[in-house]
Amino acid sequence: MAATIFKQSRSFRVVKVKAPGNRIVVHWRKRNPKGAHCGKCGTLLNGMPRLRPVELNKLSKSQKRPERPYGGMLCSSCTRQVFIEKARAK
Ligand SMILES: [Zn+2]
């Protein structure tokens, strides 16, 4: 037996879609997940899409995270700190 999905719950959001005949129809869509956070300080990462996995698969790799070392893992200020620590360690 298939599980019943309660669309009128908090896990769904209302999207008003314009249908033929200038009708406005309510569609229920799943909410977007929380954004990616920095692994060191926990702030929300910039340049990271906030999409469901199905939508993420449609994006190219460079659209999913910043193109730099630790891009998508650490925020820019934490990345800078890591670089300084690595330079001092040598
Ligand atoms: Zn950080």
PDB file of the backbone (N, CA, C, O) and the ligand in Angstrom, with CONECT records:
HET     ZN  A 101       1
ATOM      1  N   MET A   1       0.840  -1.205   0.000  1.00  0.00           N
ATOM      2  CA  MET A   1       0.000   0.000   0.000  1.00  0.00           C
ATOM      3  C   MET A   1       0.869   1.247   0.000  1.00  0.00           C
ATOM      4  O   MET A   1       1.793   1.367   0.804  1.00  0.00           O
ATOM      5  N   ALA A   2       0.577   2.156  -0.885  1.00  0.00           N
ATOM      6  CA  ALA A   2       1.379   3.381  -0.991  1.00  0.00           C
ATOM      7  C   ALA A   2       1.065   4.311   0.173  1.00  0.00           C
ATOM      8  O   ALA A   2      -0.083   4.450   0.597  1.00  0.00           O
ATOM      9  N   ALA A   3       2.126   4.945   0.675  1.00  0.00           N
ATOM     10  CA  ALA A   3       1.942   5.885   1.792  1.00  0.00           C
ATOM     11  C   ALA A   3       1.244   7.147   1.296  1.00  0.00           C
ATOM     12  O   ALA A   3       1.522   7.638   0.202  1.00  0.00           O
ATOM     13  N   THR A   4       0.343   7.656   2.110  1.00  0.00           N
ATOM     14  CA  THR A   4      -0.377   8.879   1.748  1.00  0.00           C
ATOM     15  C   THR A   4       0.522  10.091   1.981  1.00  0.00           C
ATOM     16  O   THR A   4       1.156  10.203   3.030  1.00  0.00           O
ATOM     17  N   ILE A   5       0.577  10.991   1.012  1.00  0.00           N
ATOM     18  CA  ILE A   5       1.357  12.221   1.159  1.00  0.00           C
ATOM     19  C   ILE A   5       0.379  13.355   1.446  1.00  0.00           C
ATOM     20  O   ILE A   5      -0.506  13.655   0.644  1.00  0.00           O
ATOM     21  N   PHE A   6       0.559  13.979   2.612  1.00  0.00           N
ATOM     22  CA  PHE A   6      -0.293  15.098   2.984  1.00  0.00           C
ATOM     23  C   PHE A   6       0.334  16.377   2.437  1.00  0.00           C
ATOM     24  O   PHE A   6       1.273  16.928   3.012  1.00  0.00           O
ATOM     25  N   LYS A   7      -0.209  16.832   1.314  1.00  0.00           N
ATOM     26  CA  LYS A   7       0.397  17.993   0.665  1.00  0.00           C
ATOM     27  C   LYS A   7       0.167  19.269   1.450  1.00  0.00           C
ATOM     28  O   LYS A   7       0.984  20.188   1.390  1.00  0.00           O
ATOM     29  N   GLN A   8      -0.945  19.340   2.193  1.00  0.00           N
ATOM     30  CA  GLN A   8      -1.234  20.572   2.925  1.00  0.00           C
ATOM     31  C   GLN A   8      -0.565  20.531   4.298  1.00  0.00           C
ATOM     32  O   GLN A   8      -1.213  20.758   5.320  1.00  0.00           O
ATOM     33  N   SER A   9       0.732  20.241   4.310  1.00  0.00           N
ATOM     34  CA  SER A   9       1.495  20.228   5.549  1.00  0.00           C
ATOM     35  C   SER A   9       2.666  21.186   5.403  1.00  0.00           C
ATOM     36  O   SER A   9       2.905  21.725   4.323  1.00  0.00           O
ATOM     37  N   ARG A  10       3.393  21.397   6.493  1.00  0.00           N
ATOM     38  CA  ARG A  10       4.482  22.373   6.505  1.00  0.00           C
ATOM     39  C   ARG A  10       5.638  21.976   5.587  1.00  0.00           C
ATOM     40  O   ARG A  10       6.415  22.840   5.183  1.00  0.00           O
ATOM     41  N   SER A  11       5.770  20.702   5.251  1.00  0.00           N
ATOM     42  CA  SER A  11       6.900  20.290   4.414  1.00  0.00           C
ATOM     43  C   SER A  11       6.681  20.662   2.950  1.00  0.00           C
ATOM     44  O   SER A  11       7.596  20.544   2.135  1.00  0.00           O
ATOM     45  N   PHE A  12       5.477  21.108   2.615  1.00  0.00           N
ATOM     46  CA  PHE A  12       5.203  21.575   1.256  1.00  0.00           C
ATOM     47  C   PHE A  12       4.955  23.077   1.289  1.00  0.00           C
ATOM     48  O   PHE A  12       4.509  23.633   2.292  1.00  0.00           O
ATOM     49  N   ARG A  13       5.261  23.720   0.156  1.00  0.00           N
ATOM     50  CA  ARG A  13       4.984  25.157   0.056  1.00  0.00           C
ATOM     51  C   ARG A  13       4.039  25.384  -1.112  1.00  0.00           C
ATOM     52  O   ARG A  13       3.984  24.590  -2.051  1.00  0.00           O
ATOM     53  N   VAL A  14       3.301  26.478  -1.038  1.00  0.00           N
ATOM     54  CA  VAL A  14       2.316  26.797  -2.074  1.00  0.00           C
ATOM     55  C   VAL A  14       2.992  27.606  -3.171  1.00  0.00           C
ATOM     56  O   VAL A  14       3.684  28.585  -2.894  1.00  0.00           O
ATOM     57  N   VAL A  15       2.789  27.195  -4.411  1.00  0.00           N
ATOM     58  CA  VAL A  15       3.257  27.943  -5.569  1.00  0.00           C
ATOM     59  C   VAL A  15       2.042  28.218  -6.437  1.00  0.00           C
ATOM     60  O   VAL A  15       1.323  27.301  -6.836  1.00  0.00           O
ATOM     61  N   LYS A  16       1.824  29.504  -6.725  1.00  0.00           N
ATOM     62  CA  LYS A  16       0.683  29.853  -7.576  1.00  0.00           C
ATOM     63  C   LYS A  16       1.142  29.834  -9.026  1.00  0.00           C
ATOM     64  O   LYS A  16       2.064  30.558  -9.403  1.00  0.00           O
ATOM     65  N   VAL A  17       0.499  29.006  -9.836  1.00  0.00           N
ATOM     66  CA  VAL A  17       0.889  28.813 -11.232  1.00  0.00           C
ATOM     67  C   VAL A  17      -0.244  29.307 -12.106  1.00  0.00           C
ATOM     68  O   VAL A  17      -1.416  29.039 -11.844  1.00  0.00           O
ATOM     69  N   LYS A  18       0.128  30.044 -13.163  1.00  0.00           N
ATOM     70  CA  LYS A  18      -0.896  30.535 -14.089  1.00  0.00           C
ATOM     71  C   LYS A  18      -1.200  29.441 -15.106  1.00  0.00           C
ATOM     72  O   LYS A  18      -0.316  29.000 -15.840  1.00  0.00           O
ATOM     73  N   ALA A  19      -2.462  29.008 -15.143  1.00  0.00           N
ATOM     74  CA  ALA A  19      -2.894  27.927 -16.022  1.00  0.00           C
ATOM     75  C   ALA A  19      -3.605  28.528 -17.236  1.00  0.00           C
ATOM     76  O   ALA A  19      -3.949  29.710 -17.219  1.00  0.00           O
ATOM     77  N   PRO A  20      -3.831  27.741 -18.283  1.00  0.00           N
ATOM     78  CA  PRO A  20      -4.547  28.241 -19.451  1.00  0.00           C
ATOM     79  C   PRO A  20      -5.904  28.830 -19.067  1.00  0.00           C
ATOM     80  O   PRO A  20      -6.563  28.353 -18.143  1.00  0.00           O
ATOM     81  N   GLY A  21      -6.304  29.861 -19.784  1.00  0.00           N
ATOM     82  CA  GLY A  21      -7.566  30.532 -19.485  1.00  0.00           C
ATOM     83  C   GLY A  21      -7.414  31.549 -18.374  1.00  0.00           C
ATOM     84  O   GLY A  21      -8.398  31.954 -17.754  1.00  0.00           O
ATOM     85  N   ASN A  22      -6.150  31.974 -18.115  1.00  0.00           N
ATOM     86  CA  ASN A  22      -5.819  32.980 -17.095  1.00  0.00           C
ATOM     87  C   ASN A  22      -6.254  32.548 -15.691  1.00  0.00           C
ATOM     88  O   ASN A  22      -6.544  33.382 -14.833  1.00  0.00           O
ATOM     89  N   ARG A  23      -6.292  31.238 -15.477  1.00  0.00           N
ATOM     90  CA  ARG A  23      -6.654  30.682 -14.187  1.00  0.00           C
ATOM     91  C   ARG A  23      -5.415  30.630 -13.310  1.00  0.00           C
ATOM     92  O   ARG A  23      -4.330  30.340 -13.813  1.00  0.00           O
ATOM     93  N   ILE A  24      -5.537  30.893 -12.051  1.00  0.00           N
ATOM     94  CA  ILE A  24      -4.410  30.740 -11.129  1.00  0.00           C
ATOM     95  C   ILE A  24      -4.668  29.489 -10.293  1.00  0.00           C
ATOM     96  O   ILE A  24      -5.673  29.384  -9.591  1.00  0.00           O
ATOM     97  N   VAL A  25      -3.732  28.544 -10.388  1.00  0.00           N
ATOM     98  CA  VAL A  25      -3.886  27.236  -9.749  1.00  0.00           C
ATOM     99  C   VAL A  25      -2.821  27.114  -8.680  1.00  0.00           C
ATOM    100  O   VAL A  25      -1.686  27.553  -8.868  1.00  0.00           O
ATOM    101  N   VAL A  26      -3.186  26.519  -7.563  1.00  0.00           N
ATOM    102  CA  VAL A  26      -2.229  26.299  -6.470  1.00  0.00           C
ATOM    103  C   VAL A  26      -1.526  24.972  -6.691  1.00  0.00           C
ATOM    104  O   VAL A  26      -2.170  23.932  -6.825  1.00  0.00           O
ATOM    105  N   HIS A  27      -0.197  25.014  -6.728  1.00  0.00           N
ATOM    106  CA  HIS A  27       0.608  23.796  -6.801  1.00  0.00           C
ATOM    107  C   HIS A  27       1.354  23.659  -5.483  1.00  0.00           C
ATOM    108  O   HIS A  27       1.751  24.655  -4.879  1.00  0.00           O
ATOM    109  N   TRP A  28       1.541  22.433  -5.047  1.00  0.00           N
ATOM    110  CA  TRP A  28       2.279  22.154  -3.815  1.00  0.00           C
ATOM    111  C   TRP A  28       3.634  21.615  -4.182  1.00  0.00           C
ATOM    112  O   TRP A  28       3.741  20.602  -4.874  1.00  0.00           O
ATOM    113  N   ARG A  29       4.696  22.301  -3.711  1.00  0.00           N
ATOM    114  CA  ARG A  29       6.060  21.850  -3.995  1.00  0.00           C
ATOM    115  C   ARG A  29       6.793  21.674  -2.678  1.00  0.00           C
ATOM    116  O   ARG A  29       6.490  22.324  -1.677  1.00  0.00           O
ATOM    117  N   LYS A  30       7.775  20.768  -2.710  1.00  0.00           N
ATOM    118  CA  LYS A  30       8.626  20.531  -1.535  1.00  0.00           C
ATOM    119  C   LYS A  30       9.471  21.775  -1.278  1.00  0.00           C
ATOM    120  O   LYS A  30       9.866  22.465  -2.218  1.00  0.00           O
ATOM    121  N   ARG A  31       9.746  22.058  -0.025  1.00  0.00           N
ATOM    122  CA  ARG A  31      10.569  23.202   0.336  1.00  0.00           C
ATOM    123  C   ARG A  31      12.019  22.957  -0.045  1.00  0.00           C
ATOM    124  O   ARG A  31      12.460  21.812  -0.144  1.00  0.00           O
ATOM    125  N   ASN A  32      12.763  24.050  -0.261  1.00  0.00           N
ATOM    126  CA  ASN A  32      14.180  23.922  -0.541  1.00  0.00           C
ATOM    127  C   ASN A  32      14.927  23.591   0.743  1.00  0.00           C
ATOM    128  O   ASN A  32      14.544  24.057   1.817  1.00  0.00           O
ATOM    129  N   PRO A  33      15.992  22.789   0.648  1.00  0.00           N
ATOM    130  CA  PRO A  33      16.742  22.460   1.854  1.00  0.00           C
ATOM    131  C   PRO A  33      17.517  23.661   2.380  1.00  0.00           C
ATOM    132  O   PRO A  33      17.623  24.687   1.708  1.00  0.00           O
ATOM    133  N   LYS A  34      18.054  23.523   3.581  1.00  0.00           N
ATOM    134  CA  LYS A  34      18.870  24.578   4.171  1.00  0.00           C
ATOM    135  C   LYS A  34      20.161  24.717   3.369  1.00  0.00           C
ATOM    136  O   LYS A  34      20.636  23.752   2.770  1.00  0.00           O
ATOM    137  N   GLY A  35      20.720  25.915   3.362  1.00  0.00           N
ATOM    138  CA  GLY A  35      21.933  26.168   2.609  1.00  0.00           C
ATOM    139  C   GLY A  35      23.142  25.514   3.248  1.00  0.00           C
ATOM    140  O   GLY A  35      23.119  25.137   4.419  1.00  0.00           O
ATOM    141  N   ALA A  36      24.215  25.382   2.446  1.00  0.00           N
ATOM    142  CA  ALA A  36      25.453  24.787   2.943  1.00  0.00           C
ATOM    143  C   ALA A  36      26.149  25.759   3.891  1.00  0.00           C
ATOM    144  O   ALA A  36      26.126  26.972   3.688  1.00  0.00           O
ATOM    145  N   HIS A  37      26.771  25.200   4.933  1.00  0.00           N
ATOM    146  CA  HIS A  37      27.420  26.022   5.945  1.00  0.00           C
ATOM    147  C   HIS A  37      28.914  25.734   5.984  1.00  0.00           C
ATOM    148  O   HIS A  37      29.371  24.666   5.576  1.00  0.00           O
ATOM    149  N   CYS A  38      29.665  26.713   6.487  1.00  0.00           N
ATOM    150  CA  CYS A  38      31.122  26.576   6.610  1.00  0.00           C
ATOM    151  C   CYS A  38      31.442  25.483   7.627  1.00  0.00           C
ATOM    152  O   CYS A  38      30.805  25.402   8.677  1.00  0.00           O
ATOM    153  N   GLY A  39      32.425  24.646   7.314  1.00  0.00           N
ATOM    154  CA  GLY A  39      32.803  23.550   8.193  1.00  0.00           C
ATOM    155  C   GLY A  39      33.561  23.992   9.426  1.00  0.00           C
ATOM    156  O   GLY A  39      33.705  23.221  10.375  1.00  0.00           O
ATOM    157  N   LYS A  40      34.052  25.231   9.428  1.00  0.00           N
ATOM    158  CA  LYS A  40      34.862  25.703  10.554  1.00  0.00           C
ATOM    159  C   LYS A  40      34.075  26.634  11.467  1.00  0.00           C
ATOM    160  O   LYS A  40      34.045  26.435  12.682  1.00  0.00           O
ATOM    161  N   CYS A  41      33.436  27.650  10.889  1.00  0.00           N
ATOM    162  CA  CYS A  41      32.738  28.632  11.730  1.00  0.00           C
ATOM    163  C   CYS A  41      31.223  28.490  11.663  1.00  0.00           C
ATOM    164  O   CYS A  41      30.523  29.025  12.523  1.00  0.00           O
ATOM    165  N   GLY A  42      30.699  27.785  10.666  1.00  0.00           N
ATOM    166  CA  GLY A  42      29.259  27.517  10.625  1.00  0.00           C
ATOM    167  C   GLY A  42      28.399  28.563   9.964  1.00  0.00           C
ATOM    168  O   GLY A  42      27.174  28.449   9.994  1.00  0.00           O
ATOM    169  N   THR A  43      28.998  29.587   9.363  1.00  0.00           N
ATOM    170  CA  THR A  43      28.185  30.585   8.664  1.00  0.00           C
ATOM    171  C   THR A  43      27.709  30.036   7.325  1.00  0.00           C
ATOM    172  O   THR A  43      28.303  29.115   6.764  1.00  0.00           O
ATOM    173  N   LEU A  44      26.621  30.623   6.829  1.00  0.00           N
ATOM    174  CA  LEU A  44      26.062  30.210   5.548  1.00  0.00           C
ATOM    175  C   LEU A  44      27.053  30.551   4.435  1.00  0.00           C
ATOM    176  O   LEU A  44      27.572  31.666   4.369  1.00  0.00           O
ATOM    177  N   LEU A  45      27.304  29.577   3.567  1.00  0.00           N
ATOM    178  CA  LEU A  45      28.270  29.789   2.489  1.00  0.00           C
ATOM    179  C   LEU A  45      27.630  30.570   1.348  1.00  0.00           C
ATOM    180  O   LEU A  45      26.477  30.332   0.988  1.00  0.00           O
ATOM    181  N   ASN A  46      28.396  31.511   0.779  1.00  0.00           N
ATOM    182  CA  ASN A  46      27.933  32.259  -0.390  1.00  0.00           C
ATOM    183  C   ASN A  46      28.256  31.470  -1.655  1.00  0.00           C
ATOM    184  O   ASN A  46      29.182  30.659  -1.671  1.00  0.00           O
ATOM    185  N   GLY A  47      27.495  31.711  -2.702  1.00  0.00           N
ATOM    186  CA  GLY A  47      27.756  31.085  -3.996  1.00  0.00           C
ATOM    187  C   GLY A  47      27.388  29.626  -4.072  1.00  0.00           C
ATOM    188  O   GLY A  47      27.840  28.911  -4.967  1.00  0.00           O
ATOM    189  N   MET A  48      26.548  29.165  -3.113  1.00  0.00           N
ATOM    190  CA  MET A  48      26.128  27.766  -3.107  1.00  0.00           C
ATOM    191  C   MET A  48      24.624  27.715  -3.364  1.00  0.00           C
ATOM    192  O   MET A  48      23.866  28.377  -2.656  1.00  0.00           O
ATOM    193  N   PRO A  49      24.170  26.944  -4.361  1.00  0.00           N
ATOM    194  CA  PRO A  49      22.731  26.890  -4.626  1.00  0.00           C
ATOM    195  C   PRO A  49      21.981  26.164  -3.523  1.00  0.00           C
ATOM    196  O   PRO A  49      22.480  25.208  -2.929  1.00  0.00           O
ATOM    197  N   ARG A  50      20.772  26.642  -3.264  1.00  0.00           N
ATOM    198  CA  ARG A  50      19.910  26.024  -2.236  1.00  0.00           C
ATOM    199  C   ARG A  50      18.789  25.293  -2.953  1.00  0.00           C
ATOM    200  O   ARG A  50      17.674  25.800  -3.071  1.00  0.00           O
ATOM    201  N   LEU A  51      19.100  24.088  -3.433  1.00  0.00           N
ATOM    202  CA  LEU A  51      18.151  23.338  -4.255  1.00  0.00           C
ATOM    203  C   LEU A  51      18.068  21.900  -3.785  1.00  0.00           C
ATOM    204  O   LEU A  51      18.922  21.415  -3.043  1.00  0.00           O
ATOM    205  N   ARG A  52      17.012  21.228  -4.237  1.00  0.00           N
ATOM    206  CA  ARG A  52      16.850  19.800  -3.964  1.00  0.00           C
ATOM    207  C   ARG A  52      17.857  19.027  -4.833  1.00  0.00           C
ATOM    208  O   ARG A  52      18.287  19.534  -5.869  1.00  0.00           O
ATOM    209  N   PRO A  53      18.237  17.807  -4.423  1.00  0.00           N
ATOM    210  CA  PRO A  53      19.233  17.040  -5.180  1.00  0.00           C
ATOM    211  C   PRO A  53      18.895  16.877  -6.659  1.00  0.00           C
ATOM    212  O   PRO A  53      19.792  16.889  -7.502  1.00  0.00           O
ATOM    213  N   VAL A  54      17.615  16.725  -6.980  1.00  0.00           N
ATOM    214  CA  VAL A  54      17.202  16.570  -8.385  1.00  0.00           C
ATOM    215  C   VAL A  54      17.564  17.817  -9.176  1.00  0.00           C
ATOM    216  O   VAL A  54      18.016  17.726 -10.318  1.00  0.00           O
ATOM    217  N   GLU A  55      17.365  18.988  -8.565  1.00  0.00           N
ATOM    218  CA  GLU A  55      17.684  20.238  -9.240  1.00  0.00           C
ATOM    219  C   GLU A  55      19.198  20.453  -9.300  1.00  0.00           C
ATOM    220  O   GLU A  55      19.712  21.004 -10.274  1.00  0.00           O
ATOM    221  N   LEU A  56      19.911  20.013  -8.252  1.00  0.00           N
ATOM    222  CA  LEU A  56      21.373  20.159  -8.230  1.00  0.00           C
ATOM    223  C   LEU A  56      22.013  19.365  -9.355  1.00  0.00           C
ATOM    224  O   LEU A  56      23.027  19.787  -9.911  1.00  0.00           O
ATOM    225  N   ASN A  57      21.429  18.209  -9.701  1.00  0.00           N
ATOM    226  CA  ASN A  57      21.981  17.379 -10.767  1.00  0.00           C
ATOM    227  C   ASN A  57      21.911  18.067 -12.118  1.00  0.00           C
ATOM    228  O   ASN A  57      22.655  17.710 -13.031  1.00  0.00           O
ATOM    229  N   LYS A  58      21.030  19.045 -12.260  1.00  0.00           N
ATOM    230  CA  LYS A  58      20.885  19.753 -13.530  1.00  0.00           C
ATOM    231  C   LYS A  58      21.956  20.834 -13.699  1.00  0.00           C
ATOM    232  O   LYS A  58      22.171  21.330 -14.805  1.00  0.00           O
ATOM    233  N   LEU A  59      22.631  21.201 -12.595  1.00  0.00           N
ATOM    234  CA  LEU A  59      23.649  22.254 -12.649  1.00  0.00           C
ATOM    235  C   LEU A  59      25.010  21.656 -12.987  1.00  0.00           C
ATOM    236  O   LEU A  59      25.264  20.473 -12.758  1.00  0.00           O
ATOM    237  N   SER A  60      25.882  22.505 -13.539  1.00  0.00           N
ATOM    238  CA  SER A  60      27.245  22.077 -13.787  1.00  0.00           C
ATOM    239  C   SER A  60      28.043  22.174 -12.480  1.00  0.00           C
ATOM    240  O   SER A  60      27.613  22.807 -11.516  1.00  0.00           O
ATOM    241  N   LYS A  61      29.212  21.531 -12.476  1.00  0.00           N
ATOM    242  CA  LYS A  61      30.022  21.485 -11.257  1.00  0.00           C
ATOM    243  C   LYS A  61      30.394  22.883 -10.779  1.00  0.00           C
ATOM    244  O   LYS A  61      30.379  23.168  -9.582  1.00  0.00           O
ATOM    245  N   SER A  62      30.734  23.768 -11.750  1.00  0.00           N
ATOM    246  CA  SER A  62      31.175  25.111 -11.365  1.00  0.00           C
ATOM    247  C   SER A  62      30.026  25.965 -10.844  1.00  0.00           C
ATOM    248  O   SER A  62      30.262  26.992 -10.207  1.00  0.00           O
ATOM    249  N   GLN A  63      28.793  25.558 -11.103  1.00  0.00           N
ATOM    250  CA  GLN A  63      27.644  26.308 -10.572  1.00  0.00           C
ATOM    251  C   GLN A  63      27.285  25.865  -9.164  1.00  0.00           C
ATOM    252  O   GLN A  63      26.471  26.506  -8.499  1.00  0.00           O
ATOM    253  N   LYS A  64      27.886  24.769  -8.703  1.00  0.00           N
ATOM    254  CA  LYS A  64      27.504  24.215  -7.407  1.00  0.00           C
ATOM    255  C   LYS A  64      28.369  24.709  -6.255  1.00  0.00           C
ATOM    256  O   LYS A  64      27.937  24.651  -5.104  1.00  0.00           O
ATOM    257  N   ARG A  65      29.576  25.192  -6.531  1.00  0.00           N
ATOM    258  CA  ARG A  65      30.454  25.683  -5.465  1.00  0.00           C
ATOM    259  C   ARG A  65      31.469  26.639  -6.064  1.00  0.00           C
ATOM    260  O   ARG A  65      31.733  26.592  -7.265  1.00  0.00           O
ATOM    261  N   PRO A  66      32.055  27.529  -5.218  1.00  0.00           N
ATOM    262  CA  PRO A  66      33.077  28.446  -5.707  1.00  0.00           C
ATOM    263  C   PRO A  66      34.302  27.678  -6.206  1.00  0.00           C
ATOM    264  O   PRO A  66      34.678  26.648  -5.646  1.00  0.00           O
ATOM    265  N   GLU A  67      34.901  28.188  -7.250  1.00  0.00           N
ATOM    266  CA  GLU A  67      36.040  27.515  -7.885  1.00  0.00           C
ATOM    267  C   GLU A  67      37.342  27.952  -7.224  1.00  0.00           C
ATOM    268  O   GLU A  67      38.117  28.704  -7.816  1.00  0.00           O
ATOM    269  N   ARG A  68      37.584  27.493  -6.018  1.00  0.00           N
ATOM    270  CA  ARG A  68      38.833  27.790  -5.320  1.00  0.00           C
ATOM    271  C   ARG A  68      39.079  26.654  -4.346  1.00  0.00           C
ATOM    272  O   ARG A  68      38.166  25.873  -4.077  1.00  0.00           O
ATOM    273  N   PRO A  69      40.310  26.537  -3.798  1.00  0.00           N
ATOM    274  CA  PRO A  69      40.554  25.494  -2.800  1.00  0.00           C
ATOM    275  C   PRO A  69      39.577  25.642  -1.626  1.00  0.00           C
ATOM    276  O   PRO A  69      39.301  26.759  -1.189  1.00  0.00           O
ATOM    277  N   TYR A  70      39.072  24.557  -1.131  1.00  0.00           N
ATOM    278  CA  TYR A  70      38.078  24.488  -0.055  1.00  0.00           C
ATOM    279  C   TYR A  70      36.751  25.153  -0.444  1.00  0.00           C
ATOM    280  O   TYR A  70      35.934  25.458   0.425  1.00  0.00           O
ATOM    281  N   GLY A  71      36.532  25.380  -1.752  1.00  0.00           N
ATOM    282  CA  GLY A  71      35.267  25.964  -2.210  1.00  0.00           C
ATOM    283  C   GLY A  71      34.109  25.030  -1.894  1.00  0.00           C
ATOM    284  O   GLY A  71      34.154  23.849  -2.239  1.00  0.00           O
ATOM    285  N   GLY A  72      33.076  25.544  -1.242  1.00  0.00           N
ATOM    286  CA  GLY A  72      31.933  24.722  -0.849  1.00  0.00           C
ATOM    287  C   GLY A  72      32.128  24.019   0.474  1.00  0.00           C
ATOM    288  O   GLY A  72      31.209  23.358   0.958  1.00  0.00           O
ATOM    289  N   MET A  73      33.321  24.146   1.085  1.00  0.00           N
ATOM    290  CA  MET A  73      33.611  23.527   2.386  1.00  0.00           C
ATOM    291  C   MET A  73      33.791  24.598   3.457  1.00  0.00           C
ATOM    292  O   MET A  73      33.195  24.525   4.532  1.00  0.00           O
ATOM    293  N   LEU A  74      34.622  25.593   3.149  1.00  0.00           N
ATOM    294  CA  LEU A  74      34.929  26.657   4.106  1.00  0.00           C
ATOM    295  C   LEU A  74      34.536  28.003   3.514  1.00  0.00           C
ATOM    296  O   LEU A  74      34.536  28.184   2.296  1.00  0.00           O
ATOM    297  N   CYS A  75      34.201  28.943   4.390  1.00  0.00           N
ATOM    298  CA  CYS A  75      33.912  30.296   3.915  1.00  0.00           C
ATOM    299  C   CYS A  75      35.235  30.977   3.551  1.00  0.00           C
ATOM    300  O   CYS A  75      36.313  30.461   3.843  1.00  0.00           O
ATOM    301  N   SER A  76      35.131  32.150   2.905  1.00  0.00           N
ATOM    302  CA  SER A  76      36.343  32.774   2.371  1.00  0.00           C
ATOM    303  C   SER A  76      37.304  33.178   3.477  1.00  0.00           C
ATOM    304  O   SER A  76      38.518  33.051   3.315  1.00  0.00           O
ATOM    305  N   SER A  77      36.773  33.674   4.625  1.00  0.00           N
ATOM    306  CA  SER A  77      37.677  34.132   5.693  1.00  0.00           C
ATOM    307  C   SER A  77      38.369  32.943   6.365  1.00  0.00           C
ATOM    308  O   SER A  77      39.541  33.038   6.730  1.00  0.00           O
ATOM    309  N   CYS A  78      37.638  31.802   6.536  1.00  0.00           N
ATOM    310  CA  CYS A  78      38.269  30.613   7.112  1.00  0.00           C
ATOM    311  C   CYS A  78      39.296  30.032   6.151  1.00  0.00           C
ATOM    312  O   CYS A  78      40.328  29.522   6.587  1.00  0.00           O
ATOM    313  N   THR A  79      39.027  30.101   4.834  1.00  0.00           N
ATOM    314  CA  THR A  79      39.984  29.635   3.833  1.00  0.00           C
ATOM    315  C   THR A  79      41.282  30.426   3.945  1.00  0.00           C
ATOM    316  O   THR A  79      42.379  29.871   3.879  1.00  0.00           O
ATOM    317  N   ARG A  80      41.128  31.741   4.117  1.00  0.00           N
ATOM    318  CA  ARG A  80      42.291  32.612   4.245  1.00  0.00           C
ATOM    319  C   ARG A  80      43.108  32.217   5.478  1.00  0.00           C
ATOM    320  O   ARG A  80      44.335  32.151   5.415  1.00  0.00           O
ATOM    321  N   GLN A  81      42.426  31.953   6.599  1.00  0.00           N
ATOM    322  CA  GLN A  81      43.120  31.537   7.833  1.00  0.00           C
ATOM    323  C   GLN A  81      43.895  30.239   7.624  1.00  0.00           C
ATOM    324  O   GLN A  81      45.029  30.097   8.082  1.00  0.00           O
ATOM    325  N   VAL A  82      43.250  29.274   6.909  1.00  0.00           N
ATOM    326  CA  VAL A  82      43.902  27.977   6.667  1.00  0.00           C
ATOM    327  C   VAL A  82      45.160  28.179   5.833  1.00  0.00           C
ATOM    328  O   VAL A  82      46.181  27.545   6.097  1.00  0.00           O
ATOM    329  N   PHE A  83      45.102  29.058   4.822  1.00  0.00           N
ATOM    330  CA  PHE A  83      46.262  29.324   3.978  1.00  0.00           C
ATOM    331  C   PHE A  83      47.409  29.904   4.807  1.00  0.00           C
ATOM    332  O   PHE A  83      48.565  29.520   4.635  1.00  0.00           O
ATOM    333  N   ILE A  84      47.077  30.832   5.707  1.00  0.00           N
ATOM    334  CA  ILE A  84      48.108  31.464   6.540  1.00  0.00           C
ATOM    335  C   ILE A  84      48.747  30.430   7.463  1.00  0.00           C
ATOM    336  O   ILE A  84      49.966  30.409   7.636  1.00  0.00           O
ATOM    337  N   GLU A  85      47.897  29.557   8.066  1.00  0.00           N
ATOM    338  CA  GLU A  85      48.422  28.519   8.951  1.00  0.00           C
ATOM    339  C   GLU A  85      49.320  27.549   8.205  1.00  0.00           C
ATOM    340  O   GLU A  85      50.345  27.112   8.727  1.00  0.00           O
ATOM    341  N   LYS A  86      48.928  27.210   6.969  1.00  0.00           N
ATOM    342  CA  LYS A  86      49.730  26.280   6.176  1.00  0.00           C
ATOM    343  C   LYS A  86      51.061  26.902   5.792  1.00  0.00           C
ATOM    344  O   LYS A  86      52.087  26.222   5.779  1.00  0.00           O
ATOM    345  N   ALA A  87      51.050  28.208   5.475  1.00  0.00           N
ATOM    346  CA  ALA A  87      52.277  28.887   5.101  1.00  0.00           C
ATOM    347  C   ALA A  87      53.233  28.971   6.284  1.00  0.00           C
ATOM    348  O   ALA A  87      54.449  28.889   6.112  1.00  0.00           O
ATOM    349  N   ARG A  88      52.680  29.136   7.492  1.00  0.00           N
ATOM    350  CA  ARG A  88      53.515  29.237   8.708  1.00  0.00           C
ATOM    351  C   ARG A  88      54.095  27.884   9.095  1.00  0.00           C
ATOM    352  O   ARG A  88      55.182  27.812   9.668  1.00  0.00           O
ATOM    353  N   ALA A  89      53.370  26.812   8.784  1.00  0.00           N
ATOM    354  CA  ALA A  89      53.809  25.484   9.183  1.00  0.00           C
ATOM    355  C   ALA A  89      55.073  25.056   8.437  1.00  0.00           C
ATOM    356  O   ALA A  89      55.844  24.239   8.940  1.00  0.00           O
ATOM    357  N   LYS A  90      55.289  25.616   7.216  1.00  0.00           N
ATOM    358  CA  LYS A  90      56.419  25.192   6.405  1.00  0.00           C
ATOM    359  C   LYS A  90      57.751  25.750   6.913  1.00  0.00           C
ATOM    360  O   LYS A  90      58.798  25.477   6.326  1.00  0.00           O
TER     361      LYS A  90
HETATM  362 ZN    ZN A 101      34.031  29.922   8.110  1.00  0.00          ZN2+
END
